[in-house]
Amino acid sequence: MNSLILPDHRKIPLDKDGYLRSLEDWNEDVANRLAANASLQLTPAHWEVITVLRTFYEVHELSPAMRPLVKLVARELGADKARSIYLMKLFPGNPALLASKIAGLPRPTNCF
């Protein structure tokens, strides 16, 4: 089983794709460590998206794929941030996958 080692030496279990096995294990330290594993340092812009994702998940129990993520960001953070290129700069590769992972959420369905 994969695990995330925190600075205090606690082990947080991860699934085979690096997502938290238990959503309750998430906190800002875990998010920062998951981001560091992806060679990211979280900025206020990252935290905006993470907060929007976590709030969306609390209501819908769903991690959005890329298109719904862009629409969600547009609605919550404004059209200037609702561009794939903006999200790709924050979360390189597949923003929906990486942002959900760092936010402590399950892997979005329909994301490869």
C-alpha positions as CSV (number, residue, x, y, z in Angstrom):
1,M,0.0,0.0,0.0
2,N,1.2,3.5,-0.9
3,S,1.4,6.1,1.8
4,L,2.2,9.8,2.3
5,I,4.7,10.5,5.0
6,L,4.1,13.8,6.8
7,P,6.8,15.9,8.5
8,D,5.6,14.5,11.9
9,H,6.2,11.0,10.5
10,R,2.5,10.0,10.3
11,K,1.7,7.8,7.3
12,I,-1.4,8.7,5.3
13,P,-2.7,5.8,3.2
14,L,-3.0,6.4,-0.6
15,D,-4.6,4.3,-3.3
16,K,-2.6,3.0,-6.3
17,D,-3.0,6.3,-8.1
18,G,-1.9,8.5,-5.2
19,Y,-5.3,9.6,-4.0
20,L,-6.2,9.6,-0.3
21,R,-7.9,6.4,0.8
22,S,-9.8,8.3,3.4
23,L,-11.1,11.8,2.8
24,E,-11.0,12.5,6.5
25,D,-7.1,12.3,6.4
26,W,-7.0,15.6,4.4
27,N,-5.8,18.8,5.9
28,E,-3.5,21.7,4.6
29,D,-0.3,19.8,5.6
30,V,-1.5,16.8,3.5
31,A,-2.4,19.1,0.6
32,N,1.0,20.7,0.7
33,R,2.8,17.3,0.8
34,L,0.7,16.0,-2.1
35,A,1.5,19.2,-4.0
36,A,5.2,18.8,-3.2
37,N,5.1,15.2,-4.5
38,A,3.9,16.8,-7.8
39,S,6.6,19.4,-7.7
40,L,4.2,22.2,-6.8
41,Q,4.3,24.8,-4.2
42,L,0.7,25.9,-3.4
43,T,-0.1,29.6,-3.8
44,P,-3.3,31.5,-3.0
45,A,-4.4,30.8,-6.6
46,H,-4.1,27.1,-6.0
47,W,-6.0,27.3,-2.7
48,E,-8.9,29.2,-4.4
49,V,-9.4,26.2,-6.8
50,I,-8.9,23.7,-4.0
51,T,-11.5,25.4,-1.8
52,V,-14.0,25.5,-4.7
53,L,-13.4,21.8,-5.4
54,R,-13.8,20.8,-1.7
55,T,-17.0,22.9,-1.4
56,F,-18.4,21.4,-4.6
57,Y,-17.6,17.9,-3.3
58,E,-19.3,18.5,0.0
59,V,-22.5,19.3,-1.8
60,H,-22.4,16.9,-4.7
61,E,-20.1,14.1,-3.5
62,L,-18.4,14.3,-6.9
63,S,-15.0,15.4,-8.2
64,P,-15.6,17.2,-11.5
65,A,-13.8,16.3,-14.7
66,M,-12.1,19.1,-16.8
67,R,-15.1,20.6,-18.5
68,P,-17.3,20.8,-15.4
69,L,-14.3,22.1,-13.5
70,V,-13.8,25.0,-15.9
71,K,-17.6,25.8,-15.6
72,L,-17.4,25.5,-11.8
73,V,-14.4,27.9,-11.6
74,A,-16.1,30.3,-13.9
75,R,-19.2,30.4,-11.7
76,E,-17.2,30.6,-8.4
77,L,-14.0,32.5,-9.3
78,G,-14.9,34.4,-12.4
79,A,-14.4,34.1,-16.2
80,D,-10.8,35.3,-16.1
81,K,-9.9,32.1,-14.2
82,A,-12.2,29.8,-16.1
83,R,-9.7,28.9,-18.8
84,S,-8.1,25.5,-19.3
85,I,-4.7,27.3,-19.8
86,Y,-5.0,29.0,-16.4
87,L,-5.8,25.8,-14.7
88,M,-3.0,23.9,-16.5
89,K,-0.5,26.5,-15.3
90,L,-1.7,25.9,-11.7
91,F,-2.1,22.1,-12.0
92,P,0.1,20.9,-14.9
93,G,-0.9,17.9,-17.0
94,N,-4.5,17.1,-16.2
95,P,-5.8,19.9,-13.8
96,A,-9.0,18.0,-12.8
97,L,-6.9,15.0,-11.7
98,L,-4.1,16.8,-10.0
99,A,-6.3,19.4,-8.3
100,S,-8.7,16.7,-7.0
101,K,-5.8,14.7,-5.7
102,I,-4.3,17.7,-3.8
103,A,-7.8,18.6,-2.5
104,G,-8.0,15.2,-1.0
105,L,-10.9,14.1,-3.2
106,P,-11.5,10.9,-5.2
107,R,-10.3,10.7,-8.7
108,P,-12.8,12.4,-11.1
109,T,-14.8,10.0,-13.2
110,N,-14.3,10.3,-16.9
111,C,-10.8,11.5,-16.5
112,F,-7.9,9.6,-18.0
